[in-house]
């Protein structure tokens, strides 16, 4: 029997897209510290519905269902909004 897991598929998708967008050419001047990245992730994940699964088969099904251009566009908009919000209030000084 496969090991049970607990995974938020939305979080997997958001983590990948945050990395992709944050380290892309549009945001080269944005702070790339772990604290800012986590603040962005938390902000975005609080705006989107969770999609928890407890096994790999269901994870694959939910991932396929969510990995559509429409959903990715919604997530990207939330990430961009969050990048700008965290950039205005990073929660640390430039010396940290």
Secondary structure, 3 states (H helix, E strand, C coil): CCCCCCEEHHHHHHHHHHHHHHCCHHHCCCCCCHHHHHHHHHHHHHHCCCCEECCHHHHHHHHHHHCCHHHHHHHHHHHHHHHHHHHHCCCCCCCC
